[in-house]
């Protein structure tokens, strides 16, 4: 039902009144529009013409009242059936005029605005942004210790010892070239980033601070649209990863491929009668009509190449306390505190296919049909152009917005201080094991030390239990990597030169001599012969500070230790100068060690990251028992 007002004038008589009418449900309207583009594969449409408009407004009933004395309204009600054809004809003309005007004016303006926005990104692709431009333009000073201020990724990559081995293992973890191998990063995303159902929900305010992204007002309606939520699915569908490639001292190049990304946007539309003076629909006191609907947009086979400058301050990173990052949810905020400069210097996104968007959730099926069909039509007109514009769009507009977001993100408040209430002894069951397993070993079942160490130990534990086709431990691959960086031979450790030496004077039964002993050229070979399974640092039942360790070594080849012992002596009647080559070989040796280590909670939680490889600092965290 709709309300209307009417006015009349005849000779010396005039007046006005109000009434209401009921629209017949068979009423309908349709309009044919022709969108025009020079080439839909290269350019977006810029013009639309209304080819034909067909309306059939049918009024089921009309009631007139409100002319004062009621005589005229009574006459009109008596003959309202005769007036319907005239009113229906006027309405049909008005509706077509409005729809045609919408097509000729409003849509033309809309298409031109969209075309102008897209033209910027449809220029031919340039050779590409120099990913090292930020690093080359930055003047860096030394840190507090006189060493470089920022972490040098190339030095880590090419380094020896722990740094080089750690970088190599990270490279193996995040480099996957075949989807059938599985991508460990997908598991990390599911466990620590994505919400239920594999969704990541984004705050719409990061796109725009305005309450609504569309506001329209014409003689029919006043309409506004706002985004209520944005959800992204598919961030755990990585199929290939080649990341953390140090192309500069502080710049990393990365390339990833995803199977799909599904973006679901929830939009609220609020529509009410127009408040313009020439409004066709007058309903000032009527409540607005609200529609909450979703737009589902999906792209498949996505390739993302990006370079990122990471200015990680070594002073800030080194002084970061271990207790601040034991909870994995705080790792990123704490790392951000150590990043003085963060910038995406290159961004390229390409997709193979875009799936037509689907719209759902409309209360009115007619509106649902109209908007869904319109959205699909627009998609087919713009699909090829959007795919063409995507590389330039991401490398300019999106990269700029991301850098603005990264500049404002984080802050000192995001990284917590270690828990100062913990002043006892570290319980290895709570530190290394999930809650259920900790309780099974008579632990308290709480998690005072966060999830970081527990997650790392879980990965290592699986690796220790795994074996290769020969029954050897897969830990041997890590040993090969670490020993190769030390000795250039996989599975061997080499310590050339003198390790220690001592001099002494001997006076025994008349023998007086000066003796010099030294040991040099220590070598240990075939360390990569561990059998499976291996047990390292395994908490024990009923014990908070005791760790069980067991390993079999020399399973496939004997482990050999060799060194040179030099003996020099000179006495009254004798002089000796000998070098002895000593060695020992061991096959199928089982070693078992129960280790009591009472680490104090307070120094453990306050342990600085810069001393993580310093054994003396770890020994300082122990209580009197070891």
C-alpha positions as CSV (number, residue, x, y, z in Angstrom):
1,X,0.0,0.0,0.0
2,X,1.2,3.5,-0.7
3,X,-0.2,6.9,0.4
4,X,-0.7,9.8,-2.0
5,X,-1.9,13.4,-2.0
6,X,-4.0,15.0,-4.7
7,X,-5.2,18.5,-5.6
8,X,-8.0,19.7,-8.0
9,X,-9.1,23.0,-9.6
10,X,-12.3,23.4,-11.7
11,X,-13.6,26.9,-12.6
12,X,-14.1,28.6,-9.2
13,X,-13.7,25.3,-7.3
14,X,-10.4,24.0,-5.9
15,X,-9.1,21.9,-3.0
16,X,-6.8,19.1,-2.0
17,X,-6.9,15.8,-0.2
18,X,-5.1,12.5,0.6
19,X,-5.6,8.9,-0.1
20,X,-4.0,5.5,-0.4
21,X,-3.7,2.9,-3.2
22,X,-2.9,-0.8,-3.4
23,X,-0.6,-1.9,-6.1
24,X,-1.5,-5.1,-7.9
25,X,1.2,-7.8,-7.5
26,X,1.2,-8.4,-11.2
27,X,2.7,-5.0,-11.8
28,X,6.2,-5.1,-13.4
29,X,8.8,-3.0,-15.1
30,X,11.8,-3.9,-17.3
31,X,14.4,-1.9,-19.0
32,X,17.0,-2.9,-21.7
33,X,20.3,-1.1,-21.6
34,X,23.2,-1.2,-24.0
35,X,26.7,-0.7,-22.5
36,X,29.4,0.4,-25.0
37,X,33.2,-0.1,-25.0
38,X,35.8,0.2,-27.7
39,X,37.1,-3.2,-26.7
40,X,35.9,-5.1,-23.6
41,X,39.2,-7.0,-23.4
42,X,41.1,-3.7,-23.3
43,X,38.8,-0.9,-22.0
44,X,35.9,-0.6,-19.6
45,X,32.5,0.6,-20.8
46,X,32.1,4.4,-20.9
47,X,28.5,4.8,-22.2
48,X,25.1,3.3,-21.7
49,X,21.9,3.8,-23.7
50,X,18.4,2.8,-22.8
51,X,17.2,0.8,-25.7
52,X,13.7,0.0,-24.5
53,X,11.6,0.5,-21.4
54,X,8.5,-1.5,-20.6
55,X,6.3,-0.9,-17.5
56,X,2.9,-2.2,-16.5
57,X,1.7,-0.5,-13.3
58,X,-1.6,-2.0,-12.2
59,X,-3.6,-0.4,-9.3
60,X,-5.8,-2.9,-7.5
61,X,-7.7,-0.3,-5.4
62,X,-7.8,3.4,-4.6
63,X,-9.3,5.4,-1.7
64,X,-9.8,9.2,-1.6
65,X,-10.4,11.3,1.5
66,X,-9.5,14.5,3.2
67,X,-11.1,17.2,1.0
68,X,-12.9,18.9,3.9
69,X,-16.6,18.4,3.4
70,X,-16.0,14.9,1.9
71,X,-18.3,15.4,-1.1
72,X,-15.6,15.3,-3.7
73,X,-13.8,12.4,-2.1
74,X,-17.0,10.5,-2.1
75,X,-17.6,11.2,-5.8
76,X,-14.0,10.1,-6.6
77,X,-14.4,6.9,-4.6
78,X,-17.5,6.2,-6.6
79,X,-15.8,6.6,-9.9
80,X,-12.2,5.6,-8.9
81,X,-12.3,2.6,-11.2
82,X,-12.6,5.0,-14.2
83,X,-9.6,7.0,-13.0
84,X,-7.2,4.1,-12.7
85,X,-6.4,3.9,-16.4
86,X,-5.4,7.6,-16.4
87,X,-3.3,7.3,-13.3
88,X,-1.7,4.1,-14.4
89,X,-0.8,5.7,-17.7
90,X,0.8,8.6,-15.9
91,X,2.7,6.3,-13.6
92,X,4.0,4.2,-16.5
93,X,5.3,7.3,-18.2
94,X,6.9,8.6,-15.0
95,X,8.6,5.3,-14.2
96,X,10.1,5.0,-17.7
97,X,11.2,8.6,-17.7
98,X,13.0,8.0,-14.3
99,X,14.6,4.8,-15.4
100,X,15.7,6.2,-18.7
101,X,17.1,9.2,-17.0
102,X,18.9,6.9,-14.6
103,X,20.5,5.1,-17.5
104,X,21.3,8.1,-19.6
105,X,22.7,10.4,-16.8
106,X,23.5,8.6,-13.6
107,X,25.0,5.4,-15.1
108,X,26.9,7.4,-17.7
109,X,28.4,9.4,-14.9
110,X,29.2,6.3,-12.9
111,X,30.8,4.5,-15.9
112,X,33.0,7.5,-16.6
113,X,34.1,7.8,-13.0
114,X,35.0,4.1,-12.9
115,X,36.8,4.4,-16.3
116,X,38.9,7.3,-15.0
117,X,39.9,5.3,-11.9
118,X,40.8,2.3,-14.0
119,X,42.7,4.2,-16.7
120,X,45.5,5.0,-14.3
121,X,46.2,1.2,-13.9
122,X,45.7,0.2,-17.5
123,X,48.9,1.9,-18.7
124,X,51.4,-0.6,-20.1
125,X,53.4,-2.3,-17.4
126,X,56.7,-0.7,-16.7
127,X,59.9,-2.6,-16.2
128,X,59.1,-2.8,-12.5
129,X,60.0,-1.0,-9.3
130,X,63.6,-1.4,-8.1
131,X,63.1,-3.4,-4.9
132,X,66.3,-2.0,-3.5
133,X,65.4,1.7,-3.9
134,X,64.6,2.1,-0.2
135,X,67.8,0.4,1.0
136,X,69.9,2.3,-1.5
137,X,68.5,5.7,-0.4
138,X,68.8,5.1,3.3
139,X,71.8,6.4,5.3
140,X,72.6,3.9,8.1
141,X,74.6,4.5,11.2
142,X,76.4,2.1,13.5
143,X,74.7,0.6,16.6
144,X,75.7,1.2,20.2
145,X,78.4,-1.5,20.0
146,X,79.9,0.0,16.8
147,X,78.5,-2.8,14.7
148,X,75.9,-2.3,11.9
149,X,72.6,-1.0,13.2
150,X,70.3,-3.3,11.3
151,X,70.3,-7.1,10.9
152,X,72.2,-8.1,7.8
153,X,70.3,-10.9,6.0
154,X,73.0,-11.6,3.5
155,X,75.5,-12.0,6.3
156,X,73.1,-14.5,8.0
157,X,72.6,-16.4,4.7
158,X,76.3,-16.7,3.9
159,X,77.4,-17.1,7.5
160,X,78.7,-20.2,9.3
161,X,77.8,-21.9,12.5
162,X,74.4,-21.4,14.1
163,X,73.3,-18.4,12.1
164,X,74.0,-20.0,8.7
165,X,72.3,-23.3,9.8
166,X,69.3,-21.5,11.2
167,X,68.9,-19.5,8.0
168,X,69.2,-22.7,5.9
169,X,66.6,-24.5,7.9
170,X,64.2,-21.5,7.6
171,X,64.8,-21.6,3.9
172,X,63.9,-25.2,3.8
173,X,60.8,-24.7,5.9
174,X,59.3,-21.9,3.8
175,X,60.5,-23.0,0.3
176,X,58.0,-25.4,-1.3
177,X,57.9,-25.9,-5.0
178,X,55.3,-28.7,-5.2
179,X,51.9,-28.5,-3.8
180,X,51.8,-32.3,-3.2
181,X,54.7,-31.9,-0.6
182,X,52.4,-29.8,1.6
183,X,53.1,-26.3,2.9
184,X,54.0,-26.0,6.6
185,X,53.0,-22.3,6.5
186,X,49.4,-23.4,5.9
187,X,49.4,-25.2,9.3
188,X,50.8,-22.1,11.0
189,X,48.1,-19.9,9.5
190,X,45.3,-22.3,10.6
191,X,46.7,-22.7,14.2
192,X,47.7,-19.1,15.0
193,X,46.2,-16.6,12.5
194,X,42.8,-17.7,11.0
195,X,39.6,-17.9,12.9
196,X,36.9,-20.6,12.8
197,X,36.3,-22.0,9.4
198,X,39.6,-20.8,8.1
199,X,38.4,-17.2,7.9
200,X,40.4,-14.0,8.6
201,X,38.1,-11.1,9.5
202,X,39.3,-7.6,8.7
203,X,38.1,-4.4,10.3
204,X,36.4,-2.4,7.5
205,X,37.7,0.9,9.0
206,X,41.2,0.1,7.6
207,X,39.8,0.7,4.1
208,X,37.9,4.0,4.9
209,X,37.2,6.0,7.9
210,X,33.8,7.1,6.5
211,X,30.7,5.4,7.8
212,X,29.4,4.6,4.3
213,X,31.0,4.0,0.9
214,X,27.9,5.1,-1.1
215,X,25.3,7.8,-0.6
216,X,22.6,8.5,-3.2
217,X,19.6,10.8,-3.2
218,X,17.1,11.3,-6.0
219,X,13.4,12.0,-6.3
220,X,12.5,8.4,-5.5
221,X,14.7,7.4,-2.6
222,X,17.6,8.3,-0.3
223,X,20.1,5.4,0.0
224,X,23.3,4.7,1.8
225,X,25.5,1.6,1.9
226,X,28.2,0.7,4.5
227,X,30.5,-2.3,4.9
228,X,29.9,-4.2,8.1
229,X,32.5,-6.9,7.8
230,X,35.1,-8.3,5.5
231,X,36.1,-12.0,5.7
232,X,38.9,-13.6,3.7
233,X,39.1,-17.4,3.2
234,X,41.9,-19.2,1.4
235,X,44.9,-17.8,3.3
236,X,45.8,-21.4,4.2
237,X,45.8,-22.5,0.5
238,X,49.4,-21.8,-0.3
239,X,50.7,-24.2,-3.0
240,X,54.1,-22.8,-3.6
241,X,56.5,-20.7,-1.5
242,X,59.9,-19.2,-2.3
243,X,60.5,-16.6,0.4
244,X,63.2,-14.9,2.5
245,X,65.6,-14.4,-0.4
246,X,68.2,-11.8,0.7
247,X,68.5,-9.6,-2.4
248,X,70.1,-6.9,-0.3
249,X,71.5,-6.5,3.2
250,X,68.1,-5.6,4.6
251,X,65.7,-6.4,1.7
252,X,64.0,-9.8,1.2
253,X,62.3,-11.0,-2.0
254,X,59.4,-13.4,-1.7
255,X,57.1,-15.2,-4.1
256,X,54.0,-17.2,-3.1
257,X,51.2,-18.9,-4.9
258,X,47.7,-19.6,-3.5
259,X,45.0,-21.9,-4.8
260,X,42.3,-19.4,-4.2
261,X,41.1,-16.4,-2.2
262,X,37.4,-16.0,-1.3
263,X,36.4,-12.6,-0.1
264,X,33.0,-12.2,1.6
265,X,31.8,-8.6,2.3
266,X,28.8,-8.0,4.4
267,X,27.0,-4.7,3.3
268,X,24.1,-2.9,5.0
269,X,21.8,-0.9,2.7
270,X,19.5,1.7,4.2
271,X,16.8,3.1,2.0
272,X,14.1,5.6,2.8
273,X,11.7,7.9,1.0
274,X,13.3,10.9,-0.7
275,X,13.2,14.2,1.2
276,X,13.6,16.4,-1.9
277,X,11.0,19.0,-2.7
278,X,10.0,17.3,-5.9
279,X,10.0,13.8,-4.5
280,X,7.7,11.3,-6.1
281,X,7.4,9.3,-2.9
282,X,6.4,11.2,0.2
283,X,6.7,9.2,3.4
284,X,8.5,11.4,6.0
285,X,7.4,9.3,9.0
286,X,7.9,5.9,7.5
287,X,10.8,3.9,9.0
288,X,13.8,3.3,6.6
289,X,14.1,-0.1,4.9
290,X,17.3,-2.0,5.9
291,X,18.8,-4.8,3.8
292,X,21.8,-6.7,5.1
293,X,23.3,-8.7,2.3
294,X,26.7,-10.3,1.4
295,X,28.9,-10.1,-1.7
296,X,31.0,-13.2,-2.3
297,X,34.0,-12.7,-4.6
298,X,36.5,-15.4,-5.5
299,X,39.8,-15.5,-7.4
300,X,41.8,-18.6,-8.2
301,X,45.5,-19.4,-9.0
302,X,47.0,-16.3,-7.4
303,X,50.7,-15.4,-7.7
304,X,52.1,-12.8,-5.4
305,X,55.7,-11.5,-5.7
306,X,56.8,-8.9,-3.2
307,X,60.0,-7.4,-1.7
308,X,60.1,-5.9,1.8
309,X,62.7,-3.8,3.5
310,X,63.2,-4.8,7.1
311,X,65.3,-2.5,9.2
312,X,65.5,-4.6,12.3
313,X,67.4,-2.7,15.0
314,X,69.9,-5.2,16.5
315,X,70.1,-3.3,19.8
316,X,66.4,-3.4,20.3
317,X,66.1,-7.0,19.1
318,X,69.0,-8.2,21.3
319,X,67.6,-6.6,24.4
320,X,64.2,-8.2,23.8
321,X,63.4,-10.5,26.8
322,X,62.5,-14.1,26.2
323,X,59.5,-13.9,28.5
324,X,57.9,-11.3,26.2
325,X,57.8,-13.6,23.2
326,X,57.0,-16.9,24.7
327,X,53.3,-16.3,23.9
328,X,53.2,-16.6,20.1
329,X,50.4,-14.0,19.9
330,X,53.0,-11.4,21.0
331,X,55.8,-12.3,18.7
332,X,54.7,-10.0,15.8
333,X,54.1,-7.0,18.0
334,X,57.4,-7.5,19.8
335,X,59.3,-7.8,16.5
336,X,57.6,-4.7,15.3
337,X,59.1,-2.9,18.2
338,X,62.6,-3.8,16.9
339,X,61.8,-2.7,13.4
340,X,62.8,0.9,12.8
341,X,61.9,0.8,9.1
342,X,59.4,-1.4,7.3
343,X,58.4,-0.9,3.7
344,X,57.0,-3.0,0.9
345,X,59.3,-2.0,-2.0
346,X,57.7,-4.2,-4.7
347,X,54.3,-5.8,-5.1
348,X,53.0,-7.8,-8.0
349,X,49.7,-9.8,-7.9
350,X,48.4,-11.9,-10.8
351,X,45.4,-14.1,-11.0
352,X,44.4,-16.7,-13.6
353,X,40.7,-16.5,-13.2
354,X,38.0,-14.6,-11.4
355,X,34.7,-16.2,-10.4
356,X,31.5,-14.1,-10.9
357,X,30.4,-12.6,-7.6
358,X,27.3,-13.9,-5.8
359,X,25.0,-11.7,-3.8
360,X,22.7,-13.1,-1.1
361,X,20.6,-12.2,1.9
362,X,18.1,-9.8,0.4
363,X,14.7,-9.8,2.1
364,X,12.8,-9.1,-1.2
365,X,13.3,-11.8,-3.9
366,X,12.8,-9.3,-6.6
367,X,15.6,-7.1,-5.3
368,X,17.8,-10.1,-4.9
369,X,17.2,-11.1,-8.5
370,X,17.7,-7.6,-9.9
371,X,21.0,-6.9,-8.0
372,X,22.4,-10.4,-8.5
373,X,21.8,-10.3,-12.2
374,X,23.2,-6.7,-12.4
375,X,26.3,-7.7,-10.5
376,X,27.0,-10.6,-12.8
377,X,26.5,-8.5,-15.9
378,X,28.9,-5.8,-14.6
379,X,31.5,-8.5,-13.7
380,X,31.5,-9.9,-17.3
381,X,31.9,-6.4,-18.7
382,X,34.9,-5.6,-16.4
383,X,36.5,-9.0,-15.8
384,X,39.2,-8.7,-18.5
385,X,39.9,-5.1,-17.7
386,X,40.3,-5.8,-14.0
387,X,42.8,-8.6,-14.6
388,X,44.8,-6.3,-16.8
389,X,44.8,-3.5,-14.2
390,X,45.6,-5.7,-11.3
391,X,49.5,-5.7,-11.5
392,X,49.7,-1.8,-11.7
393,X,46.9,-1.5,-9.1
394,X,48.7,-3.6,-6.5
395,X,52.2,-2.2,-7.2
396,X,51.0,1.4,-6.7
397,X,47.7,1.9,-4.9
398,X,47.7,-1.2,-2.7
399,X,51.4,-1.0,-1.9
400,X,51.0,2.6,-0.9
401,X,48.1,1.8,1.4
402,X,49.9,-1.2,2.9
403,X,52.9,0.9,3.7
404,X,50.7,3.6,5.4
405,X,49.0,0.8,7.4
406,X,52.4,-0.7,8.4
407,X,53.7,2.7,9.5
408,X,50.8,3.2,11.9
409,X,50.6,-0.4,13.1
410,X,52.3,-1.8,16.2
411,X,53.9,0.3,19.0
412,X,55.6,-0.2,22.3
413,X,52.4,-1.1,24.1
414,X,52.0,-4.2,21.9
415,X,55.0,-6.1,23.5
416,X,54.4,-7.1,27.1
417,X,56.9,-7.3,29.9
418,X,57.7,-10.8,31.3
419,X,55.4,-12.1,34.1
420,X,57.1,-10.7,37.3
421,X,55.1,-13.0,39.5
422,X,57.0,-16.1,38.4
423,X,60.0,-16.5,40.7
424,X,60.2,-20.3,41.2
425,X,61.9,-23.1,39.1
426,X,60.9,-23.7,35.5
427,X,58.7,-26.7,35.1
428,X,59.8,-28.4,31.8
429,X,56.4,-30.2,31.6
430,X,54.6,-26.9,31.3
431,X,57.3,-25.4,29.1
432,X,57.6,-28.1,26.5
433,X,54.4,-30.1,26.5
434,X,50.7,-29.5,25.7
435,X,48.5,-29.2,28.7
436,X,47.0,-32.7,28.5
437,X,50.4,-34.4,28.2
438,X,51.7,-32.2,31.1
439,X,48.9,-33.3,33.3
440,X,49.6,-37.0,32.4
441,X,53.1,-36.4,33.8
442,X,51.6,-35.0,37.0
443,X,52.1,-31.4,36.0
444,X,49.9,-28.6,37.1
445,X,48.1,-28.2,33.7
446,X,48.6,-24.5,33.4
447,X,50.6,-22.7,30.7
448,X,52.7,-19.9,32.4
449,X,55.3,-20.0,29.7
450,X,53.2,-19.5,26.6
451,X,53.1,-21.6,23.4
452,X,56.3,-20.7,21.5
453,X,58.7,-23.3,23.1
454,X,56.0,-25.9,23.1
455,X,55.3,-25.5,19.4
456,X,59.0,-25.6,18.5
457,X,59.5,-28.7,20.7
458,X,56.4,-30.3,19.1
459,X,58.0,-29.9,15.6
460,X,61.4,-31.2,16.9
461,X,59.7,-34.1,18.6
462,X,58.1,-35.2,15.4
463,X,61.4,-34.9,13.6
464,X,63.1,-37.0,16.3
465,X,60.6,-39.8,15.9
466,X,60.7,-39.8,12.1
467,X,63.0,-42.1,10.1
468,X,64.1,-42.3,6.5
469,X,64.0,-45.4,4.2
470,X,67.1,-46.8,5.9
471,X,65.7,-46.5,9.4
472,X,68.0,-43.6,10.3
473,X,66.7,-40.5,12.1
474,X,65.6,-37.5,10.0
475,X,67.6,-35.4,12.5
476,X,70.6,-36.4,10.5
477,X,69.6,-33.9,7.8
478,X,69.9,-31.1,10.3
479,X,73.2,-32.5,11.5
480,X,74.5,-32.6,8.0
481,X,73.6,-29.0,7.4
482,X,75.2,-27.8,10.6
483,X,78.4,-29.8,10.3
484,X,78.8,-28.9,6.6
485,X,78.9,-25.2,7.5
486,X,81.6,-25.9,10.1
487,X,83.8,-28.4,8.3
488,X,82.6,-28.3,4.7
489,X,82.0,-32.0,5.1
490,X,78.5,-33.4,5.9
491,X,78.5,-35.3,9.2
492,X,82.0,-34.2,10.2
493,X,83.3,-31.8,12.7
494,X,86.9,-30.5,12.4
495,X,88.9,-28.4,14.9
496,X,92.3,-27.9,13.3
497,X,95.2,-26.4,15.2
498,X,96.2,-26.7,18.8
499,X,93.2,-27.2,21.2
500,X,95.2,-27.0,24.4
501,X,98.7,-27.4,25.8
502,X,100.4,-27.6,29.1
503,X,103.9,-27.6,30.5
504,X,105.1,-29.3,33.7
505,X,108.3,-30.3,35.5
506,X,108.5,-33.9,36.7
507,X,110.8,-35.1,39.5
508,X,110.3,-38.8,40.2
509,X,112.8,-41.3,41.5
510,X,115.7,-39.4,40.3
511,X,114.1,-38.5,37.0
512,X,114.1,-34.7,36.4
513,X,112.4,-33.6,33.2
514,X,110.5,-30.8,31.7
515,X,107.5,-32.2,29.8
516,X,105.2,-30.4,27.4
517,X,101.8,-32.0,26.3
518,X,99.5,-30.6,23.6
519,X,96.5,-31.8,21.7
520,X,95.6,-30.7,18.2
521,X,93.6,-31.4,15.1
522,X,90.5,-32.9,16.7
523,X,88.1,-34.5,14.2
524,X,84.8,-36.3,14.7
525,X,83.4,-38.1,11.7
526,X,80.1,-39.8,10.8
527,X,78.0,-37.9,13.4
528,X,75.1,-38.1,11.0
529,X,74.5,-41.8,11.8
530,X,71.8,-41.4,14.4
531,X,69.2,-44.1,14.6
532,X,65.4,-43.5,15.1
533,X,63.8,-42.6,17.4
534,X,65.7,-40.0,19.3
535,X,64.7,-38.7,22.7
536,X,66.1,-35.3,23.8
537,X,65.0,-33.1,26.6
538,X,61.9,-35.2,27.3
539,X,60.1,-34.3,30.6
540,X,59.6,-37.2,33.1
541,X,56.6,-38.2,35.1
542,X,56.5,-36.6,38.6
543,X,59.6,-34.5,37.9
544,X,59.6,-30.8,37.0
545,X,63.3,-30.4,36.4
546,X,64.5,-33.8,35.1
547,X,64.9,-34.4,31.4
548,X,65.4,-37.8,29.7
549,X,67.7,-38.2,26.8
550,X,68.5,-41.2,24.7
551,X,70.2,-41.6,21.4
552,X,71.8,-44.3,19.2
553,X,74.8,-43.3,17.2
554,X,77.0,-45.1,14.7
555,X,74.1,-47.1,13.4
556,X,75.0,-47.1,9.7
557,X,78.7,-46.2,10.0
558,X,81.1,-46.1,12.9
559,X,81.6,-42.8,14.6
560,X,85.3,-42.0,14.7
561,X,87.1,-39.5,16.9
562,X,90.7,-38.7,16.2
563,X,93.3,-36.2,17.4
564,X,97.0,-35.7,17.6
565,X,98.8,-35.8,20.9
566,X,102.2,-34.2,21.0
567,X,104.6,-35.2,23.8
568,X,107.9,-33.3,24.3
569,X,110.2,-33.9,27.2
570,X,113.8,-33.1,28.1
571,X,115.7,-34.5,31.1
572,X,119.2,-35.1,32.4
573,X,119.6,-38.2,30.4
574,X,116.6,-38.3,28.0
575,X,114.9,-36.2,25.3
576,X,111.5,-37.1,23.8
577,X,109.7,-35.4,20.9
578,X,106.8,-37.6,19.7
579,X,103.4,-37.0,18.0
580,X,100.8,-39.7,18.4
581,X,97.7,-40.1,16.2
582,X,95.0,-41.4,18.5
583,X,91.5,-42.4,17.5
584,X,88.5,-44.4,18.6
585,X,85.7,-45.9,16.5
586,X,82.2,-46.7,17.9
587,X,79.4,-48.6,16.3
588,X,75.8,-48.9,17.5
589,X,76.3,-47.0,20.7
590,X,73.3,-46.4,22.9
591,X,73.6,-43.4,25.1
592,X,71.2,-42.6,27.9
593,X,71.3,-39.5,30.1
594,X,68.9,-38.2,32.8
595,X,69.6,-34.5,33.3
596,X,68.6,-32.5,36.3
597,X,68.5,-28.8,35.4
598,X,66.8,-26.4,37.8
599,X,66.4,-23.2,35.8
600,X,65.2,-20.2,37.7
601,X,62.0,-18.7,36.3
602,X,62.9,-15.0,36.8
603,X,66.3,-15.0,34.9
604,X,64.8,-17.3,32.3
605,X,62.0,-15.0,31.5
606,X,64.3,-12.0,31.5
607,X,66.9,-13.7,29.3
608,X,67.9,-11.3,26.5
609,X,67.6,-12.7,23.0
610,X,71.2,-11.5,22.1
611,X,72.6,-14.1,24.5
612,X,70.5,-17.0,23.2
613,X,73.6,-18.9,22.0
614,X,75.9,-18.0,24.9
615,X,76.2,-21.2,27.1
616,X,77.6,-19.2,30.0
617,X,74.5,-17.1,30.2
618,X,72.3,-20.2,30.3
619,X,74.4,-21.6,33.1
620,X,73.8,-18.5,35.0
621,X,70.1,-19.2,35.1
622,X,70.6,-22.4,37.0
623,X,70.1,-22.7,40.7
624,X,72.6,-24.6,42.7
625,X,71.6,-28.0,41.4
626,X,72.6,-29.3,37.9
